[in-house]
Amino acid sequence: ALVVSKRTLSLGEADGTATYTVQLNGEPSGEVEVTVTSRDTLIATVNPASLTFTRENWNSGQEVTVTGVDDDLDNPDDQRTVNISHTATGGGYPAATVSVTVTDD
């Protein structure tokens, strides 16, 4: 499985960032690429967009940074939520999701 260090994050819209790590729960037989995707880049963006795990680094957490997108919209309840998906190619690892709440400025 993909292991994420945090399942939920909260950050501010204006210059708000948060980080978490991703790793595998077992040594892969070959290279595993994990694609990291914001389901709505008008709410939050991610960096990097992909992570590569090998037999040498599978159990070392790789950091992902999430950044809130500042806009001029007045959001209901002063916040919006977006899911960050993690999809693995190779190794048969199931996807993982992090839920991000961005507070309006």
Sequence and secondary structure as in RCSB ss.txt:
>XXXX:A:sequence
ALVVSKRTLSLGEADGTATYTVQLNGEPSGEVEVTVTSRDTLIATVNPASLTFTRENWNSGQEVTVTGVDDDLDN
PDDQRTVNISHTATGGGYPAATVSVTVTDD
>XXXX:A:secstr
 EEES SEEEEETTT EEEEEEEESS  SS EEEEEEES TTTEEEE SEEEE TTTTTS EEEEEEE   S   
GGGEEEEEEEEEEESTT   EEEEEEEE  
